[in-house]
């Protein structure tokens, strides 16, 4: 843990890379920014009932375990016709945690008879910063879009292949899914990017001398 100054509460290497890129794009230094796996921290039980509660649970546990400022996010997909589900259960919608392919199949099966005009959804992210002295900050970001009937694209992770963001890059000649965007395009409009940019001033205070 030598040299670590900020710990990201995730064991997902995709998220670590994405969060570091978002911080860098916001003009923040990323030296000393490490993931939970780098410090041997075990994830806590996420028993909150909102994205914000779960983000704070993770950040608090990591800050307590490491004595370092900790940043955590909790995010998921909220589908309009499902009343906001899968929501906080997005990562384990099909039963097993983190089985992206199974989650996608189940959700698409559940929406098979839903017409295009009713396939609105949004990615939601709550990002939390907790410092060892007990200070806490939470910000939320949203990315609205429409759900496809089949996955498209090899980028991103989770439900990215089935959400077409309302905001599309200028290069697009057709509507792209989140998984068809470049990392830079995705970070510029994503729920996670928005939440972390809103949290950037507080993160800057702990990263900069």
C-alpha positions as CSV (number, residue, x, y, z in Angstrom):
1,X,0.0,0.0,0.0
2,X,3.1,2.2,-0.1
3,X,2.4,5.4,-2.0
4,X,-1.4,4.9,-2.0
5,X,-3.3,8.1,-1.4
6,X,-6.8,7.2,-2.4
7,X,-8.5,3.8,-2.6
8,X,-11.3,2.9,-5.0
9,X,-13.7,0.5,-3.5
10,X,-14.0,-2.0,-6.3
11,X,-12.4,-5.3,-7.2
12,X,-13.6,-4.9,-10.8
13,X,-10.5,-4.1,-13.0
14,X,-12.8,-2.5,-15.7
15,X,-14.2,-0.1,-13.1
16,X,-10.7,0.7,-11.7
17,X,-9.5,1.7,-15.2
18,X,-12.7,3.6,-16.0
19,X,-12.6,5.5,-12.7
20,X,-9.0,6.4,-13.1
21,X,-9.7,7.7,-16.7
22,X,-12.6,9.8,-15.4
23,X,-10.4,11.3,-12.7
24,X,-7.7,12.0,-15.2
25,X,-10.1,13.7,-17.6
26,X,-11.3,15.9,-14.8
27,X,-7.7,17.1,-14.4
28,X,-7.0,15.2,-11.2
29,X,-3.7,13.3,-10.5
30,X,-4.1,9.5,-10.5
31,X,-0.8,8.7,-9.0
32,X,-1.5,6.8,-5.7
33,X,-5.0,5.9,-6.8
34,X,-5.4,2.2,-6.2
35,X,-8.2,-0.4,-6.2
36,X,-9.4,-2.4,-3.2
37,X,-7.7,-5.5,-4.5
38,X,-4.4,-3.7,-4.4
39,X,-4.7,-3.2,-0.6
40,X,-6.2,-6.6,0.1
41,X,-9.5,-5.2,1.3
42,X,-12.6,-7.4,1.3
43,X,-15.9,-5.9,0.1
44,X,-18.6,-5.4,2.8
45,X,-22.1,-6.7,2.6
46,X,-24.1,-4.3,0.4
47,X,-27.4,-4.3,2.3
48,X,-28.4,-0.7,1.6
49,X,-31.7,-0.1,-0.2
50,X,-30.4,2.8,-2.4
51,X,-27.4,3.3,-4.6
52,X,-26.2,6.1,-2.2
53,X,-26.5,3.8,0.8
54,X,-24.4,1.1,-0.8
55,X,-21.8,3.5,-2.1
56,X,-21.4,4.9,1.4
57,X,-21.2,1.4,3.0
58,X,-18.3,0.5,0.7
59,X,-16.4,3.7,1.1
60,X,-16.8,3.7,4.9
61,X,-15.6,0.1,5.2
62,X,-12.6,0.8,3.0
63,X,-11.6,4.0,4.8
64,X,-11.8,2.2,8.1
65,X,-9.8,-0.7,6.9
66,X,-7.0,1.3,5.2
67,X,-6.9,4.6,7.0
68,X,-7.0,6.3,3.6
69,X,-9.6,8.4,1.8
70,X,-11.9,5.9,0.0
71,X,-14.1,6.4,-3.0
72,X,-16.9,4.0,-3.9
73,X,-19.7,3.9,-6.4
74,X,-22.9,1.9,-6.7
75,X,-24.6,1.9,-10.0
76,X,-27.2,0.0,-12.0
77,X,-29.8,0.1,-14.6
78,X,-33.3,1.4,-13.9
79,X,-35.9,0.3,-16.4
80,X,-39.1,2.4,-16.7
81,X,-41.6,-0.3,-17.2
82,X,-40.1,-2.4,-14.4
83,X,-40.6,0.4,-11.9
84,X,-36.9,1.2,-11.7
85,X,-35.7,-2.5,-11.5
86,X,-33.3,-4.1,-11.6
87,X,-31.8,-1.1,-9.8
88,X,-29.6,-2.0,-6.9
89,X,-29.9,-5.6,-7.9
90,X,-28.5,-5.0,-11.4
91,X,-25.3,-7.0,-10.9
92,X,-27.2,-10.1,-9.6
93,X,-30.5,-9.8,-11.5
94,X,-30.1,-13.4,-12.8
95,X,-29.1,-14.8,-9.4
96,X,-25.3,-14.9,-9.6
97,X,-23.3,-11.8,-8.9
98,X,-21.6,-10.3,-11.9
99,X,-22.8,-12.7,-14.6
100,X,-23.3,-10.1,-17.3
101,X,-24.4,-12.5,-20.0
102,X,-27.1,-14.1,-17.8
103,X,-28.3,-10.7,-16.6
104,X,-28.7,-9.4,-20.1
105,X,-30.5,-12.5,-21.3
106,X,-33.0,-12.4,-18.4
107,X,-33.7,-8.7,-18.8
108,X,-34.2,-9.0,-22.5
109,X,-36.5,-12.0,-22.0
110,X,-38.5,-10.0,-19.5
111,X,-38.9,-7.1,-22.0
112,X,-39.4,-9.2,-25.1
113,X,-43.0,-8.0,-25.6
114,X,-42.4,-4.3,-24.7
115,X,-42.7,-2.0,-27.6
116,X,-39.9,0.4,-28.6
117,X,-41.7,3.5,-27.3
118,X,-41.8,2.0,-23.8
119,X,-38.2,0.7,-23.5
120,X,-36.9,3.8,-21.8
121,X,-34.3,3.3,-19.1
122,X,-31.4,5.0,-17.3
123,X,-28.1,4.1,-15.8
124,X,-27.8,5.6,-12.3
125,X,-24.6,6.0,-10.3
126,X,-24.0,7.2,-6.7
127,X,-20.4,8.1,-6.0
128,X,-19.2,8.5,-2.4
129,X,-16.0,9.8,-0.8
130,X,-15.3,9.0,2.8
131,X,-12.2,10.3,4.6
132,X,-10.6,8.8,7.7
133,X,-11.8,11.8,9.8
134,X,-15.4,10.8,9.0
135,X,-16.2,13.4,6.3
136,X,-18.6,12.1,3.7
137,X,-19.7,13.4,0.3
138,X,-22.2,11.7,-2.2
139,X,-23.0,12.8,-5.8
140,X,-25.4,11.1,-8.3
141,X,-25.2,10.9,-12.1
142,X,-27.7,9.6,-14.6
143,X,-27.5,8.6,-18.3
144,X,-30.9,8.2,-20.0
145,X,-31.5,6.0,-23.0
146,X,-33.5,3.3,-24.8
147,X,-33.1,-0.4,-24.5
148,X,-32.3,-2.5,-27.5
149,X,-33.8,-6.0,-28.2
150,X,-30.3,-7.6,-28.6
151,X,-26.8,-6.7,-27.3
152,X,-24.5,-4.7,-29.6
153,X,-20.8,-3.8,-29.0
154,X,-17.8,-5.2,-27.3
155,X,-16.9,-2.3,-25.1
156,X,-17.9,-1.4,-21.5
157,X,-19.4,-4.0,-19.2
158,X,-22.7,-4.9,-17.5
159,X,-25.7,-3.6,-19.4
160,X,-23.7,-1.4,-21.7
161,X,-24.5,-3.5,-24.8
162,X,-28.3,-3.0,-24.6
163,X,-28.6,0.7,-23.7
164,X,-28.6,3.4,-26.5
165,X,-27.8,6.7,-24.7
166,X,-30.0,9.6,-25.6
167,X,-26.8,11.6,-26.1
168,X,-24.9,10.3,-29.1
169,X,-21.4,11.2,-30.4
170,X,-21.2,13.5,-33.4
171,X,-19.5,10.7,-35.4
172,X,-22.5,8.4,-35.1
173,X,-24.2,7.5,-38.4
174,X,-26.6,5.3,-36.5
175,X,-27.7,5.0,-32.9
176,X,-24.9,3.4,-30.9
177,X,-25.1,1.5,-27.6
178,X,-23.0,2.4,-24.7
179,X,-20.8,-0.7,-25.5
180,X,-20.2,0.8,-29.0
181,X,-18.8,4.1,-27.7
182,X,-15.1,4.7,-27.2
183,X,-14.1,4.9,-23.6
184,X,-13.7,8.7,-23.9
185,X,-17.2,9.1,-25.5
186,X,-18.7,6.9,-22.8
187,X,-17.0,8.7,-19.9
188,X,-18.2,12.1,-21.3
189,X,-21.9,11.3,-21.0
190,X,-22.1,8.3,-18.6
191,X,-23.8,8.2,-15.2
192,X,-20.5,7.3,-13.6
193,X,-18.6,10.1,-15.4
194,X,-21.2,12.7,-14.3
195,X,-21.2,11.5,-10.7
196,X,-17.4,11.5,-10.4
197,X,-17.1,14.9,-12.1
198,X,-19.5,16.3,-9.5
199,X,-17.4,14.7,-6.8
200,X,-14.1,15.9,-8.3
201,X,-13.7,19.0,-6.1
202,X,-13.8,16.9,-2.9
203,X,-11.5,14.2,-4.4
204,X,-9.1,17.0,-5.5
205,X,-8.9,18.2,-1.9
206,X,-7.5,14.8,-0.8
207,X,-5.3,14.1,-3.9
208,X,-3.6,17.5,-4.2
209,X,-1.0,18.6,-1.7
